[in-house]
Amino acid sequence: MWNMTEFTEKIIFYIKNIPKGKILTYGKVALLAGNPKGARQVSWTLNSMTEKFDLPWHRVVNSKGKISIPTESGYELQKSLLEEEGIEFNEKDAIDLKRFLWDGEIGGQQWISQDM
């Protein structure tokens, strides 16, 4: 249906499966999807495909545990969505990755091409 690379399909798969109350970094999504240097592709995928695939975009943050969206472009919305799921921010407005980073485990489920 959609003309996507396997890497993009995997990005969508992993983002869709991030559990409530957990986050992934752009780099961790890229690593799980098979390209450890593909963090920018993850960002592009979020920007262009969130609505089409109902992605929980708010659960992806940068490698420092911070929201990358500028204040005037949705920062407060992302923060409030994360807080509603129980994610806490420290005094520097960062998320404790050791506590809230998802390991990518999906209960034995594996990625299978969805022919999106």
Residue, then its C-alpha position, 0 to 999 in steps of 0.5 A: m500500500w505505502n511505498m516504504t523501505e523495510f527500515t521505515e516499516k520497522i520504525i513505525f512498528y517499534i514506535k507503535n509498540i512503545p508502551k504507555g509510561k515508557i519512552l524511546t530515543y530517536g537513536k534507540v528506535a533507529l537501533l531497534a529498526g536496524n540502522p544505529k545511525g538512522a535517528r534523523q530518519v526516525s524524526w522524518t518518519l514521525n513528522s510525516m507519518t504520525e497521522k497516517f499510522d496513529l503513532p504515539w509520537h510523544r513517546v520519542v525524545n532525544s538522547k538526553g531524555k529531553i523533548s526536541i520540539p520547540t516550545e512554540s511547536g508542541y513542547e508543552l503538549q508532548k510534556s503533558l501527554l508524557e506526564e499523563e502517562g506517569i513519566e516524570f521530568n527532573e529539574k532540568d526538564a529531562i526524563d530519567l532514561k534508566r527509569f523510563l526507557w523502553d527496552g524494545e521487548i514486545g513479549g516475544q512478538q517479532w517484526i514482520s513486514q506489514d506491506m504498508 
